[in-house]
C-alpha cells in the first residue's frame, strides 16, 4: 500500500507519477487522455464522468486502492498533467493540487492564462466497511459514494473555492468526486459568468445520472446494505 507521509514526499510522488505515466502512455491512451482532459474543462460533464470512471476502474494500480485521498489525488493530477501535455499547448495548462482557496484547500484546479474555461475538483475518500470488503459493487457502495460526492459539491460553495479562479475565466466546471477502492462517484455542474459578474448555474450532472453510469460500468451485485 502506498503511503505519503508529508507534503515533500507527496510532491516528489506526483512528479514521479507524471514522468512514469507520460513515459508509458501509448498513442491510443494519449489521445483518450487528451480528450478526457478537454471534456473536463470544456466538454460534456457526462462524457467526462464516464471516461474518468473507466480510468479509475481500469488503470489505477491496485496498491493505490483502499488508500488515503491524497494518493488518488496524486494519480489523477499526474494523469491530467500528462494528458494536457499531449495537447502541445504553449503555455501549458496549469494543474495545481492542495491549493489554498477560500476557507480551505482545493483538491485540484485546472486553468490557463489565455483560456476562458477552467475546472475545479473536490475529492472525498470513502473507506470500505468490514461488510463491504471483497463484496464488489452493491447498494451500500452506491449509496455511500453518492452521499460523499454530493458532500464534495456542497463544500465547493461553503468554502468559497472559486476565489482561486482568474478573472478572465468565465466558464467553470465543478466536480465533486468520491472514491471507494476502484469505484468512484461524480457530481458536477457547469457555471458561467460575464466578465466581472456573478456565477450562475447553467447545467447539472446529477446523482441519478451518475448512478446510471456506475451501474452500467460496475454492475450491481447483491450484497449487504448500510
C-alpha positions as CSV (number, residue, x, y, z in Angstrom):
1,X,0.0,0.0,0.0
2,X,1.3,3.4,-0.9
3,X,1.8,5.9,1.9
4,X,2.7,9.6,1.5
5,X,3.7,10.9,5.0
6,X,4.3,14.6,4.2
7,X,4.0,17.4,1.6
8,X,7.5,17.0,0.3
9,X,7.1,13.3,-0.3
10,X,3.6,13.9,-1.9
11,X,5.2,16.4,-4.3
12,X,8.0,14.0,-5.3
13,X,5.5,11.2,-5.7
14,X,3.3,13.3,-8.1
15,X,6.3,14.3,-10.2
16,X,7.5,10.7,-10.4
17,X,4.0,9.6,-11.3
18,X,3.7,12.2,-14.0
19,X,7.0,11.2,-15.6
20,X,6.1,7.5,-15.3
21,X,2.6,7.9,-16.9
22,X,4.0,10.2,-19.6
23,X,6.7,7.6,-20.5
24,X,4.3,4.7,-20.7
25,X,1.4,6.3,-22.4
26,X,0.9,4.7,-25.8
27,X,-0.7,6.7,-28.7
28,X,-4.2,5.5,-28.0
29,X,-4.1,6.3,-24.3
30,X,-2.5,9.6,-25.0
31,X,-5.4,10.5,-27.4
32,X,-8.0,9.3,-24.9
33,X,-6.4,11.1,-22.1
34,X,-6.2,14.4,-24.0
35,X,-9.9,14.0,-25.0
36,X,-10.9,13.4,-21.3
37,X,-8.9,16.4,-20.2
38,X,-10.7,18.6,-22.7
39,X,-14.1,17.3,-21.6
40,X,-13.2,18.1,-18.0
41,X,-12.7,21.8,-18.8
42,X,-14.9,22.5,-21.8
43,X,-17.0,19.4,-22.8
44,X,-19.8,17.2,-21.6
45,X,-19.8,16.5,-17.9
46,X,-21.5,13.2,-18.5
47,X,-18.8,12.2,-21.0
48,X,-16.0,13.2,-18.6
49,X,-17.6,11.2,-15.8
50,X,-17.9,8.1,-17.9
51,X,-14.3,8.2,-19.1
52,X,-13.0,9.3,-15.7
53,X,-14.8,6.3,-14.1
54,X,-13.2,4.0,-16.6
55,X,-9.8,5.5,-15.9
56,X,-10.0,4.8,-12.1
57,X,-11.6,1.4,-12.5
58,X,-9.3,0.1,-15.3
59,X,-5.9,1.8,-14.9
60,X,-5.2,2.9,-11.4
61,X,-2.6,0.5,-9.8
62,X,-4.0,-1.9,-7.2
63,X,-1.6,-0.7,-4.5
64,X,-3.2,2.7,-4.7
65,X,-6.7,1.4,-3.9
66,X,-8.2,1.4,-0.4
67,X,-5.8,4.3,0.4
68,X,-5.9,7.9,1.5
69,X,-7.5,10.6,-0.6
70,X,-4.1,12.1,-1.3
71,X,-3.0,9.0,-3.3
72,X,-6.0,9.2,-5.6
73,X,-5.3,12.9,-5.9
74,X,-1.7,12.3,-6.9
75,X,-2.7,9.8,-9.5
76,X,-5.4,12.0,-11.1
77,X,-3.1,15.0,-11.1
78,X,-0.3,13.1,-12.7
79,X,-2.6,11.7,-15.4
80,X,-4.2,15.1,-16.2
81,X,-0.8,16.7,-16.4
82,X,0.5,14.1,-18.8
83,X,-2.8,14.3,-20.8
84,X,-2.6,18.1,-21.0
85,X,0.9,17.9,-22.3
86,X,-0.2,15.7,-25.1
87,X,-2.2,18.7,-26.4
88,X,1.0,20.6,-27.0
89,X,-0.4,23.9,-26.0
90,X,2.0,26.7,-25.2
91,X,2.0,27.9,-22.5
92,X,0.8,24.7,-20.8
93,X,-2.3,24.3,-18.8
94,X,-1.8,24.9,-15.1
95,X,-2.8,22.0,-12.9
96,X,-2.5,22.5,-9.2
97,X,-3.3,20.4,-6.2
98,X,-3.9,21.2,-2.5
99,X,-4.4,24.9,-3.3
100,X,-5.2,27.4,-0.6
101,X,-8.6,28.8,-1.7
102,X,-11.3,30.4,0.3
103,X,-11.5,28.8,3.7
104,X,-9.9,25.5,2.8
105,X,-7.6,23.6,0.4
106,X,-9.0,22.8,-3.0
107,X,-8.0,19.3,-4.3
108,X,-7.5,20.1,-7.9
109,X,-7.7,23.2,-10.1
110,X,-7.2,23.5,-13.9
111,X,-6.9,26.8,-15.6
112,X,-4.9,28.6,-18.3
113,X,-3.7,32.1,-18.6
114,X,-5.2,32.6,-22.1
115,X,-8.4,30.4,-21.9
116,X,-11.9,31.3,-20.6
117,X,-12.5,27.7,-19.5
118,X,-11.5,26.1,-16.2
119,X,-12.3,23.3,-13.7
120,X,-12.1,22.7,-10.0
121,X,-12.5,19.4,-8.3
122,X,-13.1,18.3,-4.7
123,X,-12.3,14.7,-3.7
124,X,-13.7,12.5,-0.9
125,X,-12.4,9.2,0.2
126,X,-14.9,6.6,1.3
127,X,-13.5,3.8,3.4
128,X,-15.0,0.3,2.9
129,X,-16.8,-1.1,5.8
130,X,-16.0,-4.6,7.1
131,X,-19.1,-5.9,5.4
132,X,-18.2,-4.3,2.0
133,X,-14.6,-5.7,1.7
134,X,-14.4,-8.1,-1.2
135,X,-18.1,-7.7,-1.9
136,X,-18.0,-5.9,-5.2
137,X,-20.2,-3.0,-6.1
138,X,-23.7,-3.0,-4.5
139,X,-26.3,-0.8,-2.8
140,X,-24.1,0.1,0.1
141,X,-21.2,1.3,-2.1
142,X,-23.6,3.1,-4.3
143,X,-25.3,4.9,-1.5
144,X,-22.2,6.0,0.3
145,X,-20.4,7.1,-2.8
146,X,-23.4,9.2,-3.9
147,X,-23.6,10.9,-0.5
148,X,-19.8,11.6,-0.4
149,X,-19.8,13.1,-4.0
150,X,-22.8,15.4,-3.0
151,X,-20.9,16.5,0.1
152,X,-17.9,17.4,-2.0
153,X,-20.1,19.6,-4.2
154,X,-21.6,21.4,-1.2
155,X,-18.1,22.1,0.1
156,X,-17.2,23.9,-3.1
157,X,-19.8,26.5,-2.2
158,X,-19.3,26.5,1.6
159,X,-15.5,27.1,1.3
160,X,-15.6,29.7,-1.5
161,X,-13.2,27.9,-3.7
162,X,-14.0,29.9,-6.8
163,X,-11.9,32.8,-5.4
164,X,-8.9,31.0,-6.8
165,X,-10.1,31.3,-10.4
166,X,-8.6,34.0,-12.5
167,X,-10.8,36.9,-13.6
168,X,-10.7,36.0,-17.3
169,X,-12.2,32.6,-16.7
170,X,-15.9,32.8,-17.4
171,X,-16.9,29.1,-17.8
172,X,-16.2,26.7,-15.0
173,X,-16.9,23.0,-14.5
174,X,-17.0,22.0,-10.9
175,X,-16.8,18.3,-9.8
176,X,-17.4,16.6,-6.6
177,X,-15.7,13.1,-6.7
178,X,-15.8,10.3,-4.2
179,X,-13.6,7.2,-4.3
180,X,-14.1,3.8,-2.8
181,X,-11.4,1.3,-3.9
182,X,-11.6,1.1,-7.7
183,X,-15.1,2.8,-7.8
184,X,-15.8,6.5,-8.0
185,X,-18.9,8.7,-8.0
186,X,-19.2,12.1,-9.7
187,X,-21.5,15.0,-9.4
188,X,-20.9,18.2,-11.4
189,X,-22.2,21.5,-12.6
190,X,-21.4,24.0,-15.3
191,X,-21.4,27.6,-14.1
192,X,-20.8,30.7,-16.2
193,X,-20.4,34.4,-15.6
194,X,-19.9,37.6,-17.6
195,X,-16.5,39.3,-17.0
196,X,-16.8,40.8,-13.5
197,X,-20.2,39.3,-13.0
198,X,-21.7,36.6,-10.7
199,X,-21.5,32.9,-11.3
200,X,-24.8,31.3,-12.5
201,X,-25.5,27.6,-12.7
202,X,-26.3,26.6,-16.3
203,X,-26.2,22.8,-16.3
204,X,-26.1,19.9,-13.8
205,X,-24.8,16.4,-13.9
206,X,-26.8,14.8,-11.2
207,X,-26.6,11.8,-8.8
208,X,-29.2,10.0,-10.7
209,X,-27.3,10.3,-13.9
210,X,-24.1,9.2,-12.3
211,X,-25.7,6.2,-10.6
212,X,-26.9,5.0,-14.0
213,X,-23.3,5.4,-15.3
214,X,-21.9,3.4,-12.3
215,X,-24.5,0.6,-12.7
216,X,-23.5,0.2,-16.3
217,X,-19.8,0.2,-15.6
218,X,-19.6,-1.8,-12.3
219,X,-22.9,-3.7,-12.4
220,X,-24.8,-4.0,-9.1
221,X,-24.0,-7.1,-7.1
222,X,-26.3,-8.3,-4.3
223,X,-24.6,-7.6,-1.0
224,X,-25.0,-6.1,2.4
225,X,-26.7,-2.8,2.9
226,X,-25.8,0.0,5.3
